[in-house]
Amino acid sequence: MFWRLIAQCGQTCCQSAGRAQEKNQVTLQLIVSRRWLLAAIGLAAFGLVATGLVLARTLNLAACPLCILQRMLYLALAVESIAAFFLAHRPIAGRLTTVLMSLTALTGGGIAAYQAWLQHFAKDVSCTADQPWWERFVYWSGEQCPWLFEATGLCSEAGWRFLGLSIAEWSLIAFATFTIATLTAVRSKN
């Protein structure tokens, strides 16, 4: 009787430990997959900045202030993804950095959509009627780091196209993809 009670107790403990181990493995898988999604977003954002720089040099394309602003947001998204990658195991900090990434991606999408609209419907205008704070910031950044942030083009000129889409339209697709990916990461449960 005593040994039977010990055996039952041992089985119950082993089953509980097995369930806890399965739960921990599922949680670990979610964290790992979420972390790698965030890392992929960061790598893709860095890759898009590098692609923009290569296209500008090889095809002699002039970036406009809105292009540079989007480039800055890609860099911000990449830095935020590094922070989110390392904070993914902390529930609140990981979620906050991922929400910040979502807001950055949404902002970039809005800017890219505005630039695409300018290219289609407002061919002979500059980015805005006067020079707003963000445009002054872009020009200041171009003075500080010209190889990365110099803006010499017009926002309403589409310039080079790939598969019928301008760079602004491709940027809109990229920011929309990043927004969906970051919102997916925010919604995933750890």
C-alpha positions as CSV (number, residue, x, y, z in Angstrom):
1,M,0.0,0.0,0.0
2,F,2.7,2.4,1.0
3,W,4.8,1.6,-2.2
4,R,1.7,1.9,-4.3
5,L,1.0,5.4,-2.9
6,I,4.7,6.4,-3.6
7,A,4.4,5.1,-7.1
8,Q,1.2,7.1,-7.8
9,C,2.7,10.2,-6.3
10,G,5.8,9.7,-8.5
11,Q,3.7,9.3,-11.7
12,T,1.7,12.4,-10.8
13,C,4.9,14.4,-10.3
14,C,6.4,13.2,-13.6
15,Q,3.2,14.0,-15.5
16,S,3.1,17.5,-14.0
17,A,6.8,18.0,-14.8
18,G,6.2,16.7,-18.4
19,R,3.3,19.2,-18.8
20,A,5.5,22.0,-17.4
21,Q,8.3,21.1,-19.7
22,E,6.0,21.0,-22.8
23,K,4.6,24.4,-21.8
24,N,8.1,25.8,-21.4
25,Q,9.1,24.4,-24.8
26,V,6.1,26.1,-26.4
27,T,6.9,29.4,-24.7
28,L,10.5,29.1,-25.8
29,Q,9.5,28.4,-29.4
30,L,7.3,31.4,-29.4
31,I,10.0,33.6,-28.0
32,V,12.6,32.2,-30.5
33,S,10.3,32.6,-33.5
34,R,9.3,36.1,-32.4
35,R,12.9,37.1,-31.8
36,W,13.9,35.8,-35.3
37,L,11.0,37.7,-36.9
38,L,12.3,40.8,-35.2
39,A,15.8,40.1,-36.4
40,A,14.6,39.5,-39.9
41,I,12.9,42.9,-39.9
42,G,16.0,44.6,-38.8
43,L,18.2,42.8,-41.4
44,A,15.7,43.7,-44.1
45,A,15.6,47.3,-43.0
46,F,19.4,47.5,-43.1
47,G,19.3,45.8,-46.5
48,L,16.9,48.3,-47.9
49,V,19.1,51.2,-46.7
50,A,22.1,49.5,-48.4
51,T,20.1,48.9,-51.5
52,G,19.1,52.5,-51.7
53,L,22.7,53.6,-51.3
54,V,23.9,51.2,-54.0
55,L,21.1,52.3,-56.4
56,A,21.9,56.0,-55.8
57,R,25.6,55.4,-56.6
58,T,25.3,53.0,-59.5
59,L,22.3,54.6,-61.3
60,N,23.2,58.1,-60.3
61,L,19.8,58.6,-58.5
62,A,19.2,61.7,-56.4
63,A,17.4,61.1,-53.2
64,C,14.7,63.7,-52.2
65,P,13.9,64.8,-48.6
66,L,11.1,62.3,-48.3
67,C,13.4,59.5,-49.5
68,I,15.9,60.5,-46.9
69,L,13.2,60.6,-44.2
70,Q,12.2,57.1,-45.2
71,R,15.8,56.0,-45.0
72,M,16.0,57.4,-41.5
73,L,12.9,55.5,-40.5
74,Y,14.4,52.3,-42.0
75,L,17.5,52.9,-39.8
76,A,15.3,53.6,-36.8
77,L,13.4,50.4,-37.5
78,A,16.6,48.4,-37.7
79,V,17.9,49.8,-34.4
80,E,14.5,49.2,-32.7
81,S,14.5,45.6,-34.0
82,I,17.9,45.1,-32.3
83,A,16.5,46.4,-29.1
84,A,13.4,44.2,-29.5
85,F,15.5,41.2,-30.3
86,F,17.4,41.5,-27.0
87,L,14.3,42.4,-25.0
88,A,12.0,39.8,-26.4
89,H,12.3,37.6,-23.2
90,R,10.9,40.5,-21.1
91,P,7.2,40.7,-21.6
92,I,6.6,44.5,-21.1
93,A,9.9,45.8,-22.6
94,G,9.7,43.4,-25.5
95,R,6.1,44.4,-26.3
96,L,6.9,48.2,-26.0
97,T,9.8,48.0,-28.4
98,T,7.7,46.0,-30.8
99,V,4.9,48.5,-30.6
100,L,7.4,51.3,-31.3
101,M,8.6,49.3,-34.3
102,S,4.9,49.2,-35.5
103,L,4.5,52.9,-35.1
104,T,7.8,53.5,-37.0
105,A,6.7,51.2,-39.8
106,L,3.3,52.9,-40.0
107,T,4.9,56.4,-40.1
108,G,7.2,55.2,-42.9
109,G,4.2,53.8,-44.8
110,G,2.4,57.1,-44.5
111,I,5.4,59.0,-45.8
112,A,5.9,56.6,-48.7
113,A,2.2,56.8,-49.6
114,Y,2.4,60.6,-49.6
115,Q,5.5,60.5,-51.8
116,A,3.8,58.1,-54.2
117,W,0.7,60.4,-54.3
118,L,3.0,63.3,-55.1
119,Q,4.6,61.4,-57.9
120,H,1.3,60.5,-59.5
121,F,-0.8,63.6,-59.0
122,A,1.5,66.6,-58.2
123,K,4.3,66.4,-60.8
124,D,5.5,70.0,-60.6
125,V,5.5,70.7,-56.9
126,S,8.1,70.4,-54.2
127,C,7.5,68.3,-51.1
128,T,5.6,71.1,-49.4
129,A,4.8,74.8,-49.9
130,D,7.3,76.0,-47.3
131,Q,10.2,74.2,-45.6
132,P,8.8,72.3,-42.6
133,W,10.9,71.2,-39.6
134,W,11.4,67.7,-40.9
135,E,12.8,69.0,-44.2
136,R,15.2,71.3,-42.4
137,F,16.2,68.3,-40.3
138,V,16.9,66.3,-43.4
139,Y,19.0,69.0,-44.9
140,W,20.9,69.4,-41.6
141,S,21.5,65.6,-41.5
142,G,22.7,65.8,-45.1
143,E,25.3,68.4,-44.0
144,Q,26.4,66.1,-41.1
145,C,26.6,62.8,-43.1
146,P,26.3,63.5,-46.8
147,W,27.0,60.0,-48.1
148,L,23.9,58.8,-46.2
149,F,21.5,61.7,-45.9
150,E,22.2,64.2,-48.7
151,A,18.9,65.2,-50.4
152,T,19.2,66.7,-53.9
153,G,16.2,65.3,-55.7
154,L,12.6,66.3,-56.1
155,C,10.0,64.4,-54.2
156,S,7.5,64.5,-57.2
157,E,9.9,62.9,-59.6
158,A,9.5,59.1,-59.7
159,G,12.9,58.6,-61.4
160,W,13.9,54.9,-61.7
161,R,11.2,52.2,-61.8
162,F,11.3,48.5,-61.2
163,L,8.5,46.3,-62.4
164,G,6.5,49.4,-63.1
165,L,6.7,50.7,-59.5
166,S,8.7,53.7,-58.3
167,I,11.1,53.4,-55.3
168,A,8.4,55.2,-53.2
169,E,5.8,52.6,-54.1
170,W,8.3,49.8,-53.3
171,S,9.0,51.5,-50.0
172,L,5.3,51.6,-49.3
173,I,5.1,47.8,-49.9
174,A,8.1,47.3,-47.6
175,F,6.7,49.5,-44.8
176,A,3.3,47.7,-45.1
177,T,5.1,44.4,-44.8
178,F,7.0,45.6,-41.8
179,T,3.8,46.9,-40.2
180,I,2.1,43.5,-40.6
181,A,5.1,41.7,-39.3
182,T,5.6,43.9,-36.2
183,L,1.8,43.7,-35.4
184,T,2.1,39.9,-35.7
185,A,5.0,40.0,-33.3
186,V,3.1,42.3,-30.9
187,R,0.1,39.9,-30.9
188,S,2.2,36.7,-30.4
189,K,1.9,35.5,-26.8
190,N,4.9,34.5,-24.7
